[in-house]
């Protein structure tokens, strides 16, 4: 839906200068001056509506006159309203318009009637509808004071730390929703071939995830925002403050846009999330420094953002130990990560020591006096369990109220059956066996979901290893995990040509699923007959 163009119409007043003047200066009454100040402070397009002249620009030169709408007949007021709306239509011929009328009902009613007759879909609002003149003056005076306070420099308690001679850091906290009033983002771009700025665009998905987290209970954002200030920002130390680290106040002028005194060096995604979050305020820790040139800012930007990020595997391994609310993307991985940890560590688990994590490295020989056995990437198994929790057997268990123990037992029994079905392909490096490869792990996990569905239909709601072995036997001889070729419907593929890409994982999963369903359908009558004969 297109954004409405907001236009303020300020009703003229009886008190006027005695000589020709611009419309903004001609009317001298207190209420007109207050209406005009509010309109100009809040609306991009402002006009005066004159009883004699209709629509006037603020700079239109007007002679004093003595005409009022109250002295007109109903028909004359209607014609006046039509004249104003037609003038606006010529100025704004296309698009949606929202008129804000700062005047009494004598002005608003003929305008409303003419807009309805024109059928342009415009909207009319009276911000102070029903308020008396005295009430309007009080409301507008308070609004003016609030705006003046918002323009006043911020005085924030801060700690000044001199790290090297002449290079100082300022540590402070500020409401994240206030930061845009004094800081901006220096976007990277080229103008006439010259590089300007340094910041990348907002990552919308990342911002959305942080925004959701910030809006939840118990949100904590310990990472400090890094800001660069120009010389307009000053530090006022408290009396008696020591050298080195001094307490005091950071005085920051409020000016937004490209001329803001502050630039966001690190933390723009967090600030964007707080800006849009459904919270009234969210204090953030900040670190700032004074830098007069973009080059100094870019230097710090590079240093802050060139540090090595946490490995995903470490994040996945840490997730099970967390209890607080996390961003949605991590929240979805918490239960899969917990299952993965149990499968990799529990005594008796078929996958014990086989999943590559930070504390269980890849099986590459002897490291630190230990032999490691891990061959399955944690991301592959994690994605497989996410899929199953979303629309598979683990999701069925979760919805039935089964706990983690039941889920771990189900997955472990399946992979124990896989190990006994293809012992020669089990626990080998992915380059030696596609069973340990991401494609094999994802495809076999999807096959587990299908097998559990069929077994449940036959009354085996809690299948054990031997039940899974019977199901896997249906496709055992058609799998090329370590040699030979896969007979896909689209053509033959060498065993080690199958890659861990979404397209090839889907191809392998569909191939195994189709074979399984076909063989199962062929065996189903025999199973039913055996059940019938045993009665």
N, C-alpha and C positions, 0 to 999 in steps of 0.2 A: 504494500500500500504506500503510495507516495506521501512524503512528509508535507504537512500543511504549511503554507506560507503565513506567518503570523503578522498581522497588521494592527497597530493601535490607532484608534480614533479618539482624539481629545476634544471634548466639547468646548466651544468658545465661552467667554465670560463677559459679564456686563461691564466690569471695570477695565478701562482701556487707557492707553496713552492718548494725549491730545493731538498727536501728529502721526504721519505715515510711518510705518515700521514693519519689520519682518513679523510674520504671524507669531513666531515663538516669543517675540518681545512685546507685541501689541497689547496682549491681554495681561493684566497686572494683578488679578485677584489671587488670593492665597490658594484657593482650591484649584484653579487652573494651573498655577505653578507646581503644586504638589502632584496633580494628575500628570502633567508633562514630564516631571522628573521620574516618576514611576514608569511611565511608558518608555522613555528613552533608555532607562536602565535595564528593562526586561524584554524589549521588543525591537527587532531590527528595522521595521518600517513604521514610521510614525507620521500622522497627518493631523491637522486641525480640521474639525467640521464646524463651519461657520453658518449661522442662521441666514446670513445674506449671501455669502459666496459659495456655499457648499463645501467641497473638498479643497483644502489648501495645503500646499507643502509648507514646511516649517519656515522656509526662507522666502516665501511669497510676500511681496510688499503690499500692504493693505492699509487703506485709509480708515480712520475711526468711523464707526457707524452705530446706529441705534435701532437694531432690528433683533427680535427674539422669536424663537419658535413658539413660545407660549402665546404670543400675540397673533399667531396664524390660525386659520381655520383648519379643520381636519383634512380637507382636500389639499390645502397649501402645504401642510406637513407631509402628506403622502407624496406630492410632487417633489418636495425637497429630498425625501428619502430616495426616490427614484433617480433624481439627479446625482446624488452621491454614489449610489450603487453603480450607475452607468459610468461615472468617472473612474471608479475603481476597476470596473470591467475592462476599460480601455488600457489601464495601467497594468493589469494582471489578467490577460486574456485567457490563459490556460492554467491548469493546476488547481489544487484545492487551497482554499483560503480560510483562515480563522481570524475573524474580526474581534478585537478586544475594545469595547466601548467604555471610555472613561468619561461618563456623563450621566445625566439622569434619564428617566424613562421617556421624557419628552423627546430625546434624541434617539434612544434605542428602539422605540416602537415603530416609527416610520422606516427605519433601516431594516428591522426584522421583517416587516411586511413586504418591502421592496425586494429583499433577498429571496423570500419565499416565492414571490411572483416570478422572479427571474429564473428559478429552478436550476441554479448552478451547483447546488450541493454545498454551498459555503456554510460555515458555522459562525454564529455570533455569541459572544460571551460578555457578561458584565462582571468584571472581577469584584466590584464593590456594590453589587446590586442590593438594594434595600437599606444601605447604610445612610444615615443622615450626614449632613455636611460636617458636623463636629466629629462624628465617628470616622468619616473618611480621612479627615486631617490627622486624627490620632493614629489610624492604621498606617497611613502613608508615612508619617513621621517615624514610626517604629521600623518600618521597612527600610527607610533611608538610613537610620542608625545601624541597622543590621548590616547593610551593604558597606557602610563606612568601616564598621568593625572588621568585616571580611577583607577590606583593602588594607587595613593596618598591618604593619610588619609583624611577623610571628616572632615571639620571644620564647625560645625553647631552652630549658635546662640542658646543659651539655658539658662534656668533659673534653678538654683540649689535651692532646698527647703529642709532644714533639718527638718524632722518631729519629730524625737526623736534623742537623742544624738548618733551620729555615723551612723544614717540611713538617707540617702539622696535620694531624687527623682530628676530626670532631665526631664524638660519639653521642648520639641522642636518640630519642624516641618521638614519633609523630604519628598522628592518625593517617593511615594510608590513603584515606579519601581526601585528605587535604594536600597531599604531595603535588597533584596536578596544578594547584594554585600558585606554585613557585618553581616547578620543574617541568622540563619537556624532554623529548627523546630526539637525539640527533640521528635521523635516519640516513643510512648509507645510500649514496646516489652519485651519479656523475653529471656534472653541468659543464657543457662545452669541453668534454673530455677530461675534466678535473674531478678527482674523487673528493666528495664532501661527506661529512658525517661518518658514523661507524656502526650504528645499531641496525640489526636485522629486523624484519617485520614481526609483529606479534604472531606467536604460534597459537592459533585459535583453540585447537583441541587441548593444548596444554593449559591455556588460560581458563578454559571451561572446567577442567578437572580441578584446578586450584580453587576456582570460584566456588565449586560445589563443596570442597573441603572446608574452606573458610566459613561458609554459611552453616556448617554443622556444629554440633556441641563439642566442646573440648578442643577446638582447633588451636594448633600451636605452630607458628612460623618462626623458627629461631634464626634463620639465615638473615643477615643484615642486608638492607638495601645500600648500594654504593652510589653516592651522589658526588658530582663535581660542581662547585660553586665558583662564580666569578667574584671580583673584588667588591661588589655591592653587598655581599654578605660579610658580617663582621662578628667577632667574638668579644664579649664583654666579660672579663674575669671578675670573680667576686673579690672583695677586699681581702688582702692577706693570702691570696691563692699562691701556692708554691710553684716554682718552675718545674718543667718536665711534664707533669700532669696537673692541669688546673681546672677547677670547677668554675662555671660561669653560665652565661646565656649566649646562645647563637641567635643573632638578629637577622631575619630573612625577609627581604621585601617580597610582597605578593605581586607577582606578574606572571601570567600564563602565556603560552604560545612561544613563538620563536625567540622573543626577547626576555624569556624567563631567566632569572639569575642562576637557576640550577639545571643540570643535565643528568639524566639517569644513566649511569655507567653500567650497573648490574642490578637486575631485579625488575625489569619492565614487565615480565609476565606476571610476577606476583602483584605488582602494583595495578596492572590491568584487571586482575582477578578481584582484588579488594575494591577497586573502583566500581565494578559491576555487581559485587556481591550484595545479597539481600540482608545487609547488616547496617546499623546506623553508624558504626565506627569500628575500626580495627587497628589498634596501635602496632607499629612496626619499628623494629630496631634499625637504625641507620648509621652508616659510616660515611663521612664526607671529607673532602679535601678542597683546597682552593687551587684552581687551574685556569689560567687566563686563555689558553689556546686549546683548540680542538685536538691538536697533536698530543698534548699532555693527557687529555681525556681518553683518546684512542689508545695511548700506551697502557693506561690502567685497564681499559676494557679488554685489551689483548691478554694482559697478565691474569686478569680474573677469569676469563673464559677459556684460556688455554690449558688449565689444569685438567688432569685426567679424571673423567667422571667415574663414579662407582661402577664396577662391573655388574651387569645384570644378575649374574650368578650369585654375587654376594648379597644383593638386595633380596633375591628369592630365598636365600638361606636364612636371612634375618627376619623375614616376614612372619614366620610362625611364632616368634617370641613377642610380637606386638599385640596390643589389645585395644589401643585407642583408634578412633575413626581415622581413616586414611583416604587420600584421593581415590576416586572411583576406580581408576585403572589399577591401582595397587590393591584396593579392597577386593576386587574380583580374583586376584591371584593369591590371597591369603590362605584360603582353604586348600586350593591345589598345592600350594607350597608346603602346607602342613602335611598333606598326604605324601608328597614327594619325600619330605624329610623322614617320615616314618618308614616308607618303603625302602629307603636307602640305608637306614640305621637299625631297624628292628631285627632282633634275632628271629630267624625262621622266615624272613621275607625273601621271596624269590629274587628280588632286585637288590638285596643287601650288597652295598659296595660297588654297584654297577653303574650308578648315576654320577656323572661328572659335576662336582660342585667345588666351591672354594676350599672346603676341607676334605674333599675326596677327589683329588686331581685325576686327570686322564691317565689311563694305563700306558705309560711310556717307559716303563722300566723302574729302576730303583732310584727313589728320591728321598733324601734325608734318612736313609737307612730303612725305608719301608718300600714294599712292593705294592703298587696301586693297581686296582682291577677295573676301575670305572671306564666304560665304553659308550654309554648312552648320554647324549647331551641333556642337561636338565631342562633346557627350553623345549625340547621335543616332547618329553614326558609331561611337562607342565601344561603345554598346549593341548596334549591329548586328554588330560584330566579336566581342563577347562571345558573342552568340547563335551565330554561325558557328563559333567555337572550341568551343562546348559541343556542338553537334549539327549541324554543317554542313561545308562544304568546307574551311574553315580548320582545323577539328578533324581532318579526314581527313589534311591535310598534316602537322599536328603529330604525329599518331600514326604517320605514315610516316617521321618523322625529318627532314622538310623544314625548312629554316631560315626565318628571318625574310625573307630575300631572296625566296624562293619565294612566301611568303604575300603580300608587298607586290606582287609581279608579278601574282599572280592577281587581287587586288582592283583594282589599277590597270587591268589589261586589261578588267575588267568595266565599270568606270566610264568608260573610254575608249569602250567600245561604247555605253554609255548616252548619252554626249555626242554621238556620231555618229548615233545613232538618233533623238534628239529635240534637234537643235541649237538650235531656237528656245526650248526650255525650260531649256537648260543654263546654269549659272552665273548664275542670276538670283535676286533676293531671294525668300524663301519666300512673301511676300505676292503675288508676281507669278507664281510657279511652284511647284506642289506637288512638283515633282521635287527641289527643294532643301530642302523642308520635312521635318521629322522623320518624318512619316508616310510620305512617299515614299522617304526614305533607308532606313528600316527595312524597308518592303515590298519594295523592289528588292533589298536585300541578301538577304532570304529567297528571292527569285526566283533570285538568283545560286546559292544552294545547290542549288536544284532543277535548274537548268540544268547545273551541274557534275556532278550525279549522273547525269543522262541522258547527257551527253556521255561520261562515264567508261564507261558501259555499252556505248557504241558504239566504244570504243577511243581516245577523245580524253582521255587522263588529264591532259594539260597544255594546255588550250584557250587559244588566243590571242584577240586582239580580234576577228578576223573570224569565228571560231566563235561568240563571244558575240553578235555582230551578227546572225547568222542566227537565233539563239534569240530575241533580242528582237524581231525582225521579226514573230514570230508574234503578239505582243500590241501592236505599235506603234500600229496604227490605232484601238485601243480605249481608249487612255489619254487622259485629260482633265487634263493637267498645268497648262495655262495658260488654258483656256477650255472651254465646253461642260459636259457632265455625265457622271458615272460611272453606268453601268448595273448597279448592284448587284442581286443577287437579291432583296434586301429592298426595292428601289425605287430611283429615280433620285436622285442627289445632285449638286448644283452642284460644280464643280471645286474651288472654294475653301471649301467647307463641311467638307471632310475635315480633322479635327484630329489632333494628335499625342497621342492618348490610347490606352491599351492596347486598348480596344474597337475604335476606329476604325482603328488600325494593323492589327489582326487582320482586320478587315473588308476593308481594301484588299489586304492580303497574300493572303487567301483568294481574293479576286476575281481578282487577277492569276495566282495559282497555278492556279486552276481553268481559266481561259482558256488558259494555257500548256499544261497537261496535255492539254486537249481538242484544241487545234490540233496538238500534237505527236503525239498518237495518230492523228489523221487523216493526218499526213504520213509516219508510220512505215512503212506498207506500201510507199510509193513509194521510200523510202530503201533498204529491204531489197531491192526489185526491182532498183534500180540497181546495188547491190552484187553481186547474183546475176548480172545480165547482163554484168558486167565481168569475170567469171571466165573 
